[in-house]
Each structure stands twice: as C-alpha cells, then as structure tokens.
C-alpha cells in the first residue's frame, strides 16, 4: 500500500479516474475516452504499479479489472479496505462470474461492468462512483473536524454531551451525574462552544459522527 500520511487532503481536489488493467490497448482506449469527455484519468498496469505511482486518497474512483496478474482486483479491494481507504470502485471483467460480482458489490463496489462495455455505461458508472467518492470524502472531512473538536472536551463535558444528546433534560443529567443543574448548564455550554455546535440538533449530528 502506498503511504500518504503527510498528504494534505481537501474536498475540492480534481476527481481522477485511476485505471488498473493489464490490457495495454484497453488502457489507452480508456484514457482517450476520458480525455474526450473532459475527465482526468491515469492508467496502471497492475496493483504493484498502482502501489508505486498511485494515490488511494485521490478524489475520484478506481476502475479496476477483476482478473489481474498477481494480486486480483477483488483481493486488492480487500487490501484497500483493510488499510482504511474507502475508494469507490468500478470493476471490469471479461467473464460473467456472478459470484465474484456479488462479492465485489457486497464489499462496497459501485458497479460491475462486463467487457466489452458501452462507453455511455462506463461513463455513467464512473460518474456515479466519483460522486460517491466526494460524499465519502466530505463525511470523512467532517468526522475528522468533529474528532479534533471533541479532543478538547474535559471528561465531564463528554459525559454531559453524551447524556444531553441521548435526549435527557438538564435536571435528568444532573441527577445521573450527581451534580447541580447549574453545573450541567455550564458544562453543556462549554461543550457546545468547543464542538462549534450552533444548536442542540447540531450537537446531536456531530456526536453521531463520533460513533
């Protein structure tokens, strides 16, 4: 797996279609197709090539052949997932292995295309994958921000936030923690400021991202 721990991530990066297929002619054809429709794409011979030159954190999607030499597409999907990379994947295959396609979809693949496929079907699948990738990145971006905010909370503020977002009223929280209602209000207000929550409903949404 490539290491990109120091990469600065944003949610405004240009989407890139990462093609992994050992068929040189197909790679060239796909690059020409994506260029023709104004989409940025880069091609790789196999997963080792991608490990050396690719970036799984790139906003976009992975257009991945199932039957690659060495590490298969399905195995590479599993490795990416275990490494913590939620990369939107569109699989390509030269045979109609239903079991493989079902396994890939259950593991999170966006689509499974049977070669030879129609250009419109491919562009549609890739566009869907890119949009899904953007959503995943936006959620991950918000989650990291919320976790950074939550790291500044005191243990008591965490307790109060947990009970408040579970639906308890201030007096109920006070009873549960054995403190005064005034102290609950103080801790609650401090927690909301640190979490940058504009309202209780906003605090609830942010606490859900911590789960």
Secondary structure, DSSP 8 states (H G I E B T S, - for coil): ----TT----S-S--EEEEE-S-HHHHHHHHHHHHHTT-EEEEESSHHHHHHH--TTSSEEEEEESS-SSS-HHHHHHHHHHTT----EEEEESS--HHHHHHHHHTT-SEEEESS--HHHHHHHHHHHHHHHHHHHHHHHHHHHHHHHHTT--HHHHHHHHHHHTT--HHHHHHHHTS-HHHHHHHHHHHHHHTT-SSHHHHHHHHHHT-
